[in-house]
Amino acid sequence: MKTQWENFLQNLGEWHGSFTKISAQGDIVEDTPSILILESLDDQNKT
């Protein structure tokens, strides 16, 4: 069984997504694209 850290390291890379603001009526008010980059600072921890 892998540790949480080992599982986390499998997700290194660039992730694209967005933050969406929705009104009380369910309409999309605003959509803000986002990019999250997860990288290892220690080559020994890369899987």
HTML snippet that shows the backbone in 3Dmol.js (N, CA, C, O; Angstrom):
<script src="https://3Dmol.org/build/3Dmol-min.js"></script>
<div id="view" style="width:600px;height:400px;position:relative"></div>
<script>
const pdb = `
ATOM      1  N   MET A   1       0.851  -1.181   0.000  1.00  0.00           N
ATOM      2  CA  MET A   1       0.000   0.000   0.000  1.00  0.00           C
ATOM      3  C   MET A   1       0.895   1.242   0.000  1.00  0.00           C
ATOM      4  O   MET A   1       1.841   1.342   0.780  1.00  0.00           O
ATOM      5  N   LYS A   2       0.577   2.178  -0.884  1.00  0.00           N
ATOM      6  CA  LYS A   2       1.369   3.402  -0.983  1.00  0.00           C
ATOM      7  C   LYS A   2       0.971   4.399   0.097  1.00  0.00           C
ATOM      8  O   LYS A   2      -0.164   4.415   0.573  1.00  0.00           O
ATOM      9  N   THR A   3       1.940   5.226   0.465  1.00  0.00           N
ATOM     10  CA  THR A   3       1.662   6.289   1.430  1.00  0.00           C
ATOM     11  C   THR A   3       0.936   7.431   0.722  1.00  0.00           C
ATOM     12  O   THR A   3       0.899   7.484  -0.508  1.00  0.00           O
ATOM     13  N   GLN A   4       0.363   8.336   1.498  1.00  0.00           N
ATOM     14  CA  GLN A   4      -0.286   9.514   0.912  1.00  0.00           C
ATOM     15  C   GLN A   4       0.716  10.330   0.104  1.00  0.00           C
ATOM     16  O   GLN A   4       0.378  10.863  -0.953  1.00  0.00           O
ATOM     17  N   TRP A   5       1.946  10.430   0.598  1.00  0.00           N
ATOM     18  CA  TRP A   5       2.973  11.201  -0.104  1.00  0.00           C
ATOM     19  C   TRP A   5       3.300  10.563  -1.450  1.00  0.00           C
ATOM     20  O   TRP A   5       3.447  11.272  -2.445  1.00  0.00           O
ATOM     21  N   GLU A   6       3.416   9.239  -1.496  1.00  0.00           N
ATOM     22  CA  GLU A   6       3.693   8.548  -2.760  1.00  0.00           C
ATOM     23  C   GLU A   6       2.546   8.764  -3.748  1.00  0.00           C
ATOM     24  O   GLU A   6       2.783   8.960  -4.940  1.00  0.00           O
ATOM     25  N   ASN A   7       1.315   8.729  -3.262  1.00  0.00           N
ATOM     26  CA  ASN A   7       0.165   9.000  -4.130  1.00  0.00           C
ATOM     27  C   ASN A   7       0.184  10.441  -4.628  1.00  0.00           C
ATOM     28  O   ASN A   7      -0.113  10.698  -5.795  1.00  0.00           O
ATOM     29  N   PHE A   8       0.531  11.380  -3.752  1.00  0.00           N
ATOM     30  CA  PHE A   8       0.611  12.787  -4.137  1.00  0.00           C
ATOM     31  C   PHE A   8       1.644  12.980  -5.242  1.00  0.00           C
ATOM     32  O   PHE A   8       1.400  13.717  -6.197  1.00  0.00           O
ATOM     33  N   LEU A   9       2.792  12.324  -5.118  1.00  0.00           N
ATOM     34  CA  LEU A   9       3.863  12.485  -6.100  1.00  0.00           C
ATOM     35  C   LEU A   9       3.467  11.977  -7.484  1.00  0.00           C
ATOM     36  O   LEU A   9       4.073  12.379  -8.477  1.00  0.00           O
ATOM     37  N   GLN A  10       2.475  11.112  -7.569  1.00  0.00           N
ATOM     38  CA  GLN A  10       2.001  10.637  -8.871  1.00  0.00           C
ATOM     39  C   GLN A  10       1.225  11.721  -9.617  1.00  0.00           C
ATOM     40  O   GLN A  10       0.947  11.570 -10.807  1.00  0.00           O
ATOM     41  N   ASN A  11       0.874  12.800  -8.942  1.00  0.00           N
ATOM     42  CA  ASN A  11       0.091  13.875  -9.551  1.00  0.00           C
ATOM     43  C   ASN A  11       0.933  15.084  -9.928  1.00  0.00           C
ATOM     44  O   ASN A  11       0.391  16.160 -10.179  1.00  0.00           O
ATOM     45  N   LEU A  12       2.261  14.919  -9.970  1.00  0.00           N
ATOM     46  CA  LEU A  12       3.115  16.035 -10.370  1.00  0.00           C
ATOM     47  C   LEU A  12       2.794  16.416 -11.807  1.00  0.00           C
ATOM     48  O   LEU A  12       2.475  15.557 -12.628  1.00  0.00           O
ATOM     49  N   GLY A  13       2.880  17.690 -12.102  1.00  0.00           N
ATOM     50  CA  GLY A  13       2.632  18.161 -13.458  1.00  0.00           C
ATOM     51  C   GLY A  13       1.771  19.403 -13.461  1.00  0.00           C
ATOM     52  O   GLY A  13       1.606  20.076 -12.444  1.00  0.00           O
ATOM     53  N   GLU A  14       1.228  19.690 -14.626  1.00  0.00           N
ATOM     54  CA  GLU A  14       0.420  20.895 -14.817  1.00  0.00           C
ATOM     55  C   GLU A  14      -1.048  20.499 -14.905  1.00  0.00           C
ATOM     56  O   GLU A  14      -1.435  19.665 -15.723  1.00  0.00           O
ATOM     57  N   TRP A  15      -1.849  21.108 -14.055  1.00  0.00           N
ATOM     58  CA  TRP A  15      -3.282  20.828 -13.996  1.00  0.00           C
ATOM     59  C   TRP A  15      -4.058  22.079 -14.403  1.00  0.00           C
ATOM     60  O   TRP A  15      -3.798  23.173 -13.901  1.00  0.00           O
ATOM     61  N   HIS A  16      -5.010  21.907 -15.315  1.00  0.00           N
ATOM     62  CA  HIS A  16      -5.835  23.021 -15.788  1.00  0.00           C
ATOM     63  C   HIS A  16      -7.244  22.852 -15.237  1.00  0.00           C
ATOM     64  O   HIS A  16      -7.797  21.752 -15.231  1.00  0.00           O
ATOM     65  N   GLY A  17      -7.806  23.944 -14.780  1.00  0.00           N
ATOM     66  CA  GLY A  17      -9.158  23.914 -14.237  1.00  0.00           C
ATOM     67  C   GLY A  17      -9.736  25.312 -14.233  1.00  0.00           C
ATOM     68  O   GLY A  17      -9.278  26.186 -14.970  1.00  0.00           O
ATOM     69  N   SER A  18     -10.736  25.522 -13.406  1.00  0.00           N
ATOM     70  CA  SER A  18     -11.330  26.854 -13.311  1.00  0.00           C
ATOM     71  C   SER A  18     -12.086  26.989 -11.997  1.00  0.00           C
ATOM     72  O   SER A  18     -12.466  26.007 -11.359  1.00  0.00           O
ATOM     73  N   PHE A  19     -12.284  28.232 -11.626  1.00  0.00           N
ATOM     74  CA  PHE A  19     -13.128  28.582 -10.488  1.00  0.00           C
ATOM     75  C   PHE A  19     -14.374  29.224 -11.077  1.00  0.00           C
ATOM     76  O   PHE A  19     -14.280  30.212 -11.806  1.00  0.00           O
ATOM     77  N   THR A  20     -15.539  28.670 -10.768  1.00  0.00           N
ATOM     78  CA  THR A  20     -16.786  29.151 -11.349  1.00  0.00           C
ATOM     79  C   THR A  20     -17.681  29.725 -10.258  1.00  0.00           C
ATOM     80  O   THR A  20     -17.971  29.067  -9.259  1.00  0.00           O
ATOM     81  N   LYS A  21     -18.112  30.964 -10.471  1.00  0.00           N
ATOM     82  CA  LYS A  21     -19.049  31.610  -9.546  1.00  0.00           C
ATOM     83  C   LYS A  21     -20.456  31.395 -10.099  1.00  0.00           C
ATOM     84  O   LYS A  21     -20.726  31.687 -11.264  1.00  0.00           O
ATOM     85  N   ILE A  22     -21.348  30.881  -9.248  1.00  0.00           N
ATOM     86  CA  ILE A  22     -22.711  30.567  -9.663  1.00  0.00           C
ATOM     87  C   ILE A  22     -23.692  31.377  -8.822  1.00  0.00           C
ATOM     88  O   ILE A  22     -23.543  31.485  -7.605  1.00  0.00           O
ATOM     89  N   SER A  23     -24.694  31.942  -9.484  1.00  0.00           N
ATOM     90  CA  SER A  23     -25.701  32.743  -8.776  1.00  0.00           C
ATOM     91  C   SER A  23     -26.627  31.831  -7.978  1.00  0.00           C
ATOM     92  O   SER A  23     -26.606  30.611  -8.138  1.00  0.00           O
ATOM     93  N   ALA A  24     -27.432  32.438  -7.124  1.00  0.00           N
ATOM     94  CA  ALA A  24     -28.402  31.686  -6.322  1.00  0.00           C
ATOM     95  C   ALA A  24     -29.421  30.969  -7.212  1.00  0.00           C
ATOM     96  O   ALA A  24     -30.019  29.975  -6.798  1.00  0.00           O
ATOM     97  N   GLN A  25     -29.616  31.475  -8.436  1.00  0.00           N
ATOM     98  CA  GLN A  25     -30.552  30.864  -9.377  1.00  0.00           C
ATOM     99  C   GLN A  25     -29.906  29.729 -10.181  1.00  0.00           C
ATOM    100  O   GLN A  25     -30.585  29.048 -10.949  1.00  0.00           O
ATOM    101  N   GLY A  26     -28.595  29.526 -10.004  1.00  0.00           N
ATOM    102  CA  GLY A  26     -27.897  28.449 -10.702  1.00  0.00           C
ATOM    103  C   GLY A  26     -27.236  28.861 -11.999  1.00  0.00           C
ATOM    104  O   GLY A  26     -26.731  28.015 -12.737  1.00  0.00           O
ATOM    105  N   ASP A  27     -27.234  30.162 -12.288  1.00  0.00           N
ATOM    106  CA  ASP A  27     -26.595  30.654 -13.509  1.00  0.00           C
ATOM    107  C   ASP A  27     -25.110  30.893 -13.268  1.00  0.00           C
ATOM    108  O   ASP A  27     -24.705  31.303 -12.180  1.00  0.00           O
ATOM    109  N   ILE A  28     -24.300  30.634 -14.296  1.00  0.00           N
ATOM    110  CA  ILE A  28     -22.869  30.915 -14.202  1.00  0.00           C
ATOM    111  C   ILE A  28     -22.668  32.420 -14.319  1.00  0.00           C
ATOM    112  O   ILE A  28     -23.047  33.028 -15.320  1.00  0.00           O
ATOM    113  N   VAL A  29     -22.075  33.015 -13.298  1.00  0.00           N
ATOM    114  CA  VAL A  29     -21.837  34.450 -13.251  1.00  0.00           C
ATOM    115  C   VAL A  29     -20.449  34.767 -13.795  1.00  0.00           C
ATOM    116  O   VAL A  29     -20.270  35.718 -14.557  1.00  0.00           O
ATOM    117  N   GLU A  30     -19.477  33.966 -13.398  1.00  0.00           N
ATOM    118  CA  GLU A  30     -18.090  34.227 -13.784  1.00  0.00           C
ATOM    119  C   GLU A  30     -17.320  32.912 -13.766  1.00  0.00           C
ATOM    120  O   GLU A  30     -17.511  32.077 -12.882  1.00  0.00           O
ATOM    121  N   ASP A  31     -16.447  32.742 -14.757  1.00  0.00           N
ATOM    122  CA  ASP A  31     -15.602  31.557 -14.825  1.00  0.00           C
ATOM    123  C   ASP A  31     -14.161  32.017 -14.982  1.00  0.00           C
ATOM    124  O   ASP A  31     -13.820  32.676 -15.965  1.00  0.00           O
ATOM    125  N   THR A  32     -13.314  31.673 -14.018  1.00  0.00           N
ATOM    126  CA  THR A  32     -11.918  32.104 -14.027  1.00  0.00           C
ATOM    127  C   THR A  32     -11.016  30.892 -14.242  1.00  0.00           C
ATOM    128  O   THR A  32     -10.924  30.029 -13.369  1.00  0.00           O
ATOM    129  N   PRO A  33     -10.342  30.818 -15.405  1.00  0.00           N
ATOM    130  CA  PRO A  33      -9.430  29.700 -15.643  1.00  0.00           C
ATOM    131  C   PRO A  33      -8.276  29.710 -14.647  1.00  0.00           C
ATOM    132  O   PRO A  33      -7.870  30.766 -14.161  1.00  0.00           O
ATOM    133  N   SER A  34      -7.755  28.528 -14.349  1.00  0.00           N
ATOM    134  CA  SER A  34      -6.614  28.434 -13.442  1.00  0.00           C
ATOM    135  C   SER A  34      -5.666  27.337 -13.915  1.00  0.00           C
ATOM    136  O   SER A  34      -6.070  26.386 -14.585  1.00  0.00           O
ATOM    137  N   ILE A  35      -4.400  27.494 -13.549  1.00  0.00           N
ATOM    138  CA  ILE A  35      -3.380  26.482 -13.813  1.00  0.00           C
ATOM    139  C   ILE A  35      -2.625  26.258 -12.515  1.00  0.00           C
ATOM    140  O   ILE A  35      -2.152  27.205 -11.887  1.00  0.00           O
ATOM    141  N   LEU A  36      -2.518  25.007 -12.124  1.00  0.00           N
ATOM    142  CA  LEU A  36      -1.772  24.624 -10.929  1.00  0.00           C
ATOM    143  C   LEU A  36      -0.614  23.747 -11.378  1.00  0.00           C
ATOM    144  O   LEU A  36      -0.814  22.765 -12.093  1.00  0.00           O
ATOM    145  N   ILE A  37       0.602  24.102 -10.959  1.00  0.00           N
ATOM    146  CA  ILE A  37       1.773  23.308 -11.313  1.00  0.00           C
ATOM    147  C   ILE A  37       2.348  22.697 -10.042  1.00  0.00           C
ATOM    148  O   ILE A  37       2.739  23.405  -9.114  1.00  0.00           O
ATOM    149  N   LEU A  38       2.392  21.373 -10.019  1.00  0.00           N
ATOM    150  CA  LEU A  38       2.984  20.636  -8.905  1.00  0.00           C
ATOM    151  C   LEU A  38       4.308  20.062  -9.385  1.00  0.00           C
ATOM    152  O   LEU A  38       4.344  19.268 -10.324  1.00  0.00           O
ATOM    153  N   GLU A  39       5.397  20.468  -8.736  1.00  0.00           N
ATOM    154  CA  GLU A  39       6.701  19.943  -9.128  1.00  0.00           C
ATOM    155  C   GLU A  39       7.512  19.585  -7.893  1.00  0.00           C
ATOM    156  O   GLU A  39       7.346  20.170  -6.822  1.00  0.00           O
ATOM    157  N   SER A  40       8.378  18.624  -8.069  1.00  0.00           N
ATOM    158  CA  SER A  40       9.233  18.174  -6.982  1.00  0.00           C
ATOM    159  C   SER A  40      10.501  19.012  -6.960  1.00  0.00           C
ATOM    160  O   SER A  40      11.091  19.276  -8.007  1.00  0.00           O
ATOM    161  N   LEU A  41      10.917  19.427  -5.789  1.00  0.00           N
ATOM    162  CA  LEU A  41      12.173  20.157  -5.652  1.00  0.00           C
ATOM    163  C   LEU A  41      13.324  19.206  -5.359  1.00  0.00           C
ATOM    164  O   LEU A  41      14.484  19.617  -5.331  1.00  0.00           O
ATOM    165  N   ASP A  42      13.004  17.940  -5.141  1.00  0.00           N
ATOM    166  CA  ASP A  42      13.993  16.925  -4.795  1.00  0.00           C
ATOM    167  C   ASP A  42      13.846  15.759  -5.769  1.00  0.00           C
ATOM    168  O   ASP A  42      12.849  15.038  -5.717  1.00  0.00           O
ATOM    169  N   ASP A  43      14.832  15.562  -6.664  1.00  0.00           N
ATOM    170  CA  ASP A  43      14.740  14.511  -7.678  1.00  0.00           C
ATOM    171  C   ASP A  43      14.561  13.119  -7.084  1.00  0.00           C
ATOM    172  O   ASP A  43      14.030  12.236  -7.758  1.00  0.00           O
ATOM    173  N   GLN A  44      14.983  12.899  -5.856  1.00  0.00           N
ATOM    174  CA  GLN A  44      14.855  11.585  -5.239  1.00  0.00           C
ATOM    175  C   GLN A  44      13.401  11.243  -4.937  1.00  0.00           C
ATOM    176  O   GLN A  44      13.069  10.067  -4.789  1.00  0.00           O
ATOM    177  N   ASN A  45      12.532  12.238  -4.844  1.00  0.00           N
ATOM    178  CA  ASN A  45      11.132  11.981  -4.512  1.00  0.00           C
ATOM    179  C   ASN A  45      10.257  11.796  -5.734  1.00  0.00           C
ATOM    180  O   ASN A  45       9.059  11.552  -5.592  1.00  0.00           O
ATOM    181  N   LYS A  46      10.815  11.903  -6.927  1.00  0.00           N
ATOM    182  CA  LYS A  46      10.010  11.702  -8.129  1.00  0.00           C
ATOM    183  C   LYS A  46       9.772  10.215  -8.326  1.00  0.00           C
ATOM    184  O   LYS A  46      10.665   9.394  -8.120  1.00  0.00           O
ATOM    185  N   THR A  47       8.539   9.879  -8.734  1.00  0.00           N
ATOM    186  CA  THR A  47       8.223   8.472  -8.990  1.00  0.00           C
ATOM    187  C   THR A  47       8.010   8.253 -10.457  1.00  0.00           C
ATOM    188  O   THR A  47       7.733   7.131 -10.880  1.00  0.00           O
TER     189      THR A  47
END
`;
const viewer = $3Dmol.createViewer("view");
viewer.addModel(pdb, "pdb");
viewer.setStyle({}, {cartoon: {color: "spectrum"}});
viewer.zoomTo();
viewer.render();
</script>
